[in-house]
Amino acid sequence: WEKLTKTVSDVYHIAAQVNMVKSLQELYPDNVEALHNIIAFASKDVLKHIHYASTLSVFVATDNKERIFKEDSSIDECNIVYGGYAQTKWIAEKILANLSLPNTIYRFGLLTGNSKTGISSSHDYLTMFLRGIRSLGVIPDENRDDLSMDITPIEFAADLFVELSLLREQRIFHITSTKSFTLRQIKKAILKDGVKAIPLRQWNDFIAKKELSFEENAAVMALCRLNDTDFKHLRGMDLFQSTNIKFDITNVMRELPTFKIPEINQKLLNLYLKRSLNK
């Protein structure tokens, strides 16, 4: 530790416990106290640049009513932050904002599978949602173009993160594709795999009577926005948090104007569906 404090120039703080169910108290040691340890290390001997992986949930998992979130928008424009994970990230950003050490914050969108291969983590939220719906065999018959999720393919996010970090700019960057999948698109695609669309009331009755698996539960919670009561209690698990929201990437495009953003289209959705079935 003593040797590294004298030789390291940059610290990439990407580790976190990403859990949409656990409380602030449960996640605090890993997601906030760990940051204090990083700061202590970065402050010792040679001052080090901290590159911090945050999340766009610091905006969308709140009661902030704005529809466009810029990279330089304040995260203070809210009264409530929903869910322990988003709360820990919000606190961490506030700590970094008041830090004298050089630091860069990278707010990632919803990380999804590789846009070329479709491969993702087995606990990728979109993957769990698709597998859960397949397992249930039904999906609410809701043709909603107004419900959307931001899509950020993992290889794009990783490459962009590295390129931006090499610039060592002391600012905030949004790492997201700016495009989305709508619930209508997902429903249309998944119906081709034998899943049936049923009325929302019938869906609610079906779910209430069924003993749900882990992935089925994830799928149900992901759709909490369809029911006012569920949305109030499960908002931190809402897969469609980016509904009607635009994420600005001005800082990113100013620094890397030629960086290629992957196509977010039906072809990619079909690839994700195919890969999720094979997991």
NORKA-V668338 format. One record per residue. N is the residue number from 1. PHI is phi in whole degrees, -180 to 180 (* if undefined). PSI is psi in degrees with one decimal (NA if undefined). Layout:
BEGIN
n=N phi=PHI psi=PSI
n=N phi=PHI psi=PSI
END
This chain:
BEGIN
n=1 phi=* psi=-46.1
n=2 phi=-63 psi=-40.6
n=3 phi=-66 psi=-43.4
n=4 phi=-67 psi=-33.1
n=5 phi=-62 psi=-22.7
n=6 phi=-94 psi=-14.3
n=7 phi=-119 psi=-21.8
n=8 phi=-82 psi=137.5
n=9 phi=-106 psi=-29.2
n=10 phi=-136 psi=143.4
n=11 phi=-121 psi=123.1
n=12 phi=-98 psi=106.3
n=13 phi=-99 psi=88.8
n=14 phi=-106 psi=-18.4
n=15 phi=-71 psi=139.8
n=16 phi=-166 psi=159.4
n=17 phi=-93 psi=106.6
n=18 phi=-93 psi=98.8
n=19 phi=-141 psi=121.3
n=20 phi=-87 psi=-1.7
n=21 phi=-105 psi=-35.9
n=22 phi=-70 psi=155.9
n=23 phi=-83 psi=170.7
n=24 phi=-57 psi=-44.4
n=25 phi=-62 psi=-38.8
n=26 phi=-72 psi=-34.0
n=27 phi=-92 psi=-15.4
n=28 phi=-56 psi=-46.1
n=29 phi=-58 psi=-45.1
n=30 phi=-76 psi=-39.1
n=31 phi=-99 psi=-16.3
n=32 phi=-121 psi=-52.3
n=33 phi=-60 psi=-36.0
n=34 phi=-62 psi=-34.9
n=35 phi=-63 psi=-38.7
n=36 phi=-62 psi=-36.0
n=37 phi=-66 psi=-40.1
n=38 phi=-63 psi=-42.5
n=39 phi=-64 psi=-40.9
n=40 phi=-61 psi=-42.1
n=41 phi=-67 psi=-44.5
n=42 phi=-69 psi=-20.2
n=43 phi=-89 psi=-15.7
n=44 phi=-80 psi=131.1
n=45 phi=59 psi=-106.6
n=46 phi=-76 psi=126.3
n=47 phi=-70 psi=129.4
n=48 phi=-112 psi=149.1
n=49 phi=-85 psi=124.6
n=50 phi=-96 psi=126.4
n=51 phi=-107 psi=110.5
n=52 phi=-110 psi=124.3
n=53 phi=-85 psi=111.3
n=54 phi=-111 psi=-157.3
n=55 phi=-147 psi=150.1
n=56 phi=-71 psi=-4.9
n=57 phi=-65 psi=-19.1
n=58 phi=-63 psi=-15.4
n=59 phi=-105 psi=-55.4
n=60 phi=-75 psi=-22.6
n=61 phi=-94 psi=38.8
n=62 phi=-136 psi=179.0
n=63 phi=-94 psi=16.1
n=64 phi=-63 psi=128.3
n=65 phi=-93 psi=2.0
n=66 phi=-64 psi=150.2
n=67 phi=-106 psi=-17.2
n=68 phi=-123 psi=122.9
n=69 phi=-113 psi=115.1
n=70 phi=-87 psi=161.6
n=71 phi=-63 psi=-29.6
n=72 phi=-97 psi=7.1
n=73 phi=-66 psi=145.2
n=74 phi=-78 psi=138.3
n=75 phi=-84 psi=0.7
n=76 phi=-80 psi=-11.1
n=77 phi=-80 psi=54.9
n=78 phi=-156 psi=159.2
n=79 phi=-108 psi=-26.1
n=80 phi=-133 psi=136.4
n=81 phi=-115 psi=124.2
n=82 phi=-94 psi=130.9
n=83 phi=91 psi=137.5
n=84 phi=-59 psi=-39.1
n=85 phi=-63 psi=-52.0
n=86 phi=-61 psi=-36.0
n=87 phi=-63 psi=-42.8
n=88 phi=-67 psi=-36.8
n=89 phi=-71 psi=-36.3
n=90 phi=-63 psi=-45.0
n=91 phi=-62 psi=-43.8
n=92 phi=-62 psi=-41.1
n=93 phi=-64 psi=-38.5
n=94 phi=-65 psi=-38.1
n=95 phi=-62 psi=-46.2
n=96 phi=-67 psi=-33.6
n=97 phi=-64 psi=-27.1
n=98 phi=-103 psi=16.9
n=99 phi=-97 psi=137.6
n=100 phi=-80 psi=-16.7
n=101 phi=-70 psi=146.4
n=102 phi=-64 psi=134.6
n=103 phi=-153 psi=153.6
n=104 phi=-128 psi=135.4
n=105 phi=-109 psi=131.3
n=106 phi=-117 psi=111.9
n=107 phi=-94 psi=112.8
n=108 phi=-88 psi=144.4
n=109 phi=-80 psi=-165.9
n=110 phi=-69 psi=107.6
n=111 phi=-72 psi=128.2
n=112 phi=-127 psi=-178.9
n=113 phi=-63 psi=168.0
n=114 phi=-59 psi=130.5
n=115 phi=-73 psi=-13.3
n=116 phi=-97 psi=-35.9
n=117 phi=-110 psi=-20.8
n=118 phi=83 psi=-6.4
n=119 phi=-69 psi=136.9
n=120 phi=-145 psi=173.0
n=121 phi=-65 psi=148.1
n=122 phi=-66 psi=-19.6
n=123 phi=-105 psi=14.1
n=124 phi=-57 psi=131.4
n=125 phi=-65 psi=-40.4
n=126 phi=-65 psi=-41.5
n=127 phi=-62 psi=-45.5
n=128 phi=-62 psi=-38.4
n=129 phi=-62 psi=-49.3
n=130 phi=-63 psi=-41.7
n=131 phi=-69 psi=-36.6
n=132 phi=-65 psi=-42.8
n=133 phi=-64 psi=-42.0
n=134 phi=-61 psi=-42.7
n=135 phi=-64 psi=-40.9
n=136 phi=-68 psi=-34.2
n=137 phi=82 psi=-0.1
n=138 phi=-141 psi=156.7
n=139 phi=-144 psi=145.7
n=140 phi=-57 psi=136.9
n=141 phi=-81 psi=68.0
n=142 phi=-118 psi=113.2
n=143 phi=-91 psi=77.9
n=144 phi=-109 psi=108.2
n=145 phi=-86 psi=-12.9
n=146 phi=-84 psi=-11.1
n=147 phi=-100 psi=119.9
n=148 phi=-142 psi=156.0
n=149 phi=-123 psi=138.6
n=150 phi=-75 psi=143.8
n=151 phi=-121 psi=123.4
n=152 phi=-131 psi=91.1
n=153 phi=-55 psi=138.7
n=154 phi=-64 psi=-39.1
n=155 phi=-70 psi=-34.7
n=156 phi=-64 psi=-45.3
n=157 phi=-63 psi=-43.7
n=158 phi=-65 psi=-45.7
n=159 phi=-64 psi=-44.5
n=160 phi=-66 psi=-40.8
n=161 phi=-58 psi=-47.3
n=162 phi=-64 psi=-47.7
n=163 phi=-61 psi=-43.2
n=164 phi=-67 psi=-39.5
n=165 phi=-65 psi=-31.0
n=166 phi=-67 psi=-19.1
n=167 phi=-77 psi=-25.6
n=168 phi=57 psi=38.8
n=169 phi=-79 psi=141.5
n=170 phi=-94 psi=77.3
n=171 phi=-155 psi=-171.5
n=172 phi=-114 psi=137.7
n=173 phi=-124 psi=139.7
n=174 phi=-97 psi=119.0
n=175 phi=-104 psi=93.7
n=176 phi=-156 psi=157.7
n=177 phi=-79 psi=-18.4
n=178 phi=74 psi=-5.9
n=179 phi=-106 psi=167.6
n=180 phi=-146 psi=167.2
n=181 phi=-105 psi=140.1
n=182 phi=-99 psi=161.4
n=183 phi=-61 psi=-36.5
n=184 phi=-61 psi=-44.7
n=185 phi=-61 psi=-44.6
n=186 phi=-65 psi=-45.0
n=187 phi=-60 psi=-46.5
n=188 phi=-60 psi=-42.2
n=189 phi=-71 psi=-41.0
n=190 phi=-78 psi=-21.5
n=191 phi=-64 psi=-27.0
n=192 phi=-70 psi=-15.3
n=193 phi=-95 psi=15.0
n=194 phi=93 psi=-1.6
n=195 phi=-73 psi=141.4
n=196 phi=-104 psi=144.8
n=197 phi=-95 psi=128.3
n=198 phi=-128 psi=154.7
n=199 phi=-56 psi=150.4
n=200 phi=-58 psi=-41.3
n=201 phi=-62 psi=-41.2
n=202 phi=-66 psi=-37.7
n=203 phi=-59 psi=-46.9
n=204 phi=-62 psi=-40.8
n=205 phi=-66 psi=-41.6
n=206 phi=-62 psi=-45.8
n=207 phi=-66 psi=-39.7
n=208 phi=-64 psi=-28.5
n=209 phi=-95 psi=-10.5
n=210 phi=-100 psi=140.3
n=211 phi=-83 psi=112.9
n=212 phi=-89 psi=141.7
n=213 phi=-78 psi=175.6
n=214 phi=-58 psi=-48.7
n=215 phi=-72 psi=-35.2
n=216 phi=-64 psi=-40.3
n=217 phi=-62 psi=-42.2
n=218 phi=-61 psi=-40.0
n=219 phi=-65 psi=-42.4
n=220 phi=-65 psi=-45.4
n=221 phi=-66 psi=-34.1
n=222 phi=-62 psi=-26.9
n=223 phi=-99 psi=18.6
n=224 phi=-59 psi=-23.8
n=225 phi=-64 psi=-18.7
n=226 phi=-74 psi=-20.4
n=227 phi=-124 psi=123.5
n=228 phi=-56 psi=-43.1
n=229 phi=-66 psi=-46.2
n=230 phi=-64 psi=-41.0
n=231 phi=-61 psi=-38.6
n=232 phi=-63 psi=-38.5
n=233 phi=-93 psi=-24.7
n=234 phi=-117 psi=19.0
n=235 phi=-56 psi=-32.7
n=236 phi=-64 psi=-19.7
n=237 phi=-100 psi=3.1
n=238 phi=-63 psi=119.8
n=239 phi=-78 psi=-16.0
n=240 phi=-108 psi=38.5
n=241 phi=-64 psi=-24.5
n=242 phi=-87 psi=11.0
n=243 phi=-54 psi=127.4
n=244 phi=62 psi=22.4
n=245 phi=-119 psi=141.1
n=246 phi=-115 psi=131.5
n=247 phi=-102 psi=119.1
n=248 phi=-78 psi=139.5
n=249 phi=-127 psi=36.6
n=250 phi=-57 psi=-45.2
n=251 phi=-62 psi=-40.5
n=252 phi=-62 psi=-50.3
n=253 phi=-70 psi=-27.3
n=254 phi=-67 psi=-39.6
n=255 phi=-83 psi=-37.2
n=256 phi=-131 psi=68.5
n=257 phi=-63 psi=-21.3
n=258 phi=-102 psi=4.8
n=259 phi=-67 psi=130.5
n=260 phi=-85 psi=126.5
n=261 phi=-96 psi=128.7
n=262 phi=-64 psi=154.5
n=263 phi=-73 psi=126.2
n=264 phi=-105 psi=97.2
n=265 phi=-143 psi=-175.0
n=266 phi=-62 psi=-34.6
n=267 phi=-60 psi=-42.9
n=268 phi=-67 psi=-41.6
n=269 phi=-60 psi=-43.0
n=270 phi=-63 psi=-36.7
n=271 phi=-65 psi=-44.3
n=272 phi=-61 psi=-40.1
n=273 phi=-63 psi=-43.8
n=274 phi=-62 psi=-45.7
n=275 phi=-68 psi=-38.7
n=276 phi=-65 psi=-31.2
n=277 phi=-70 psi=-28.8
n=278 phi=-86 psi=-4.1
n=279 phi=-83 psi=NA
END
